[in-house]
Amino acid sequence: MPYTETERAAIYRVIYERRDMRHFLPDPIAPELLTRLLQAAHHAPSVGFMQPWRFIRITEPALRSQIHALVEQERIATAQALDEREDEFMKLKVEGILECGEILIAALCEQREKHIFGRRTLPEMDVASLSCAIQNMWLAARAEGIGMGWVSMFAPEALKTLLAMPDDSQPLAILCLGHVEAFYDKPMLEQQHWAERQELNSLLFENSWNTPCR
């Protein structure tokens, strides 16, 4: 049975109002709320029901600072790779690691080669499954009034070493979660004129590549 009109509206609202947050308040997140967010992530779909997600909660301030240093190193390297947009990029706030209430590292589990159900020809479906878990957490966080930011600027091997992760595991995201003063009206990069959301029709094809839908 479909949800009620009010329930459907709430679901679409949280989808459209989700934001990749970079500005946080220092207030801690209540333990029971953090558990709800992690449970939301854990109930994501996964290919072959492999549940490849692993989350590492960072509670040591010194370790948080080391993670921030890794991100800062990559931020500078990314800026240099952008050539003419380097100065513009360096003005952007790309993470809130030192300010947010919680840091979670979202990672892929080890020994993933054992899971071939749905992955024999598409092994990257483990990444897709973890991404679904992250999205679940993101939407639940927004519904709870908690900001969340996905940070991907880091050297995976350096972060693995720092966190004593197995060789065949893989960190995919540094997740910043915390209370916020306000959610952005639009995605921050759109507000900062870095990029604009593309029109859906330009990304939707029919029957073959680049053939617009009638």
Secondary structure, DSSP 8 states (H G I E B T S, - for coil): ----HHHHHHHHHHHHH--B----------HHHHHHHHHHHHTS--GGG---EEEEEE--HHHHHHHHHHHHHHHHHHHHHTGGGHHHHHTS----TTTSSEEEEEEE-S-GGG--TTTSS-TTHHHHHHHHHHHHHHHHHHHTTEEEEEE--S-HHHHHHHTT--TT-EEEEEEEEEE-S---SS-HHHHTTS-----GGGG-BSSSTT-B--
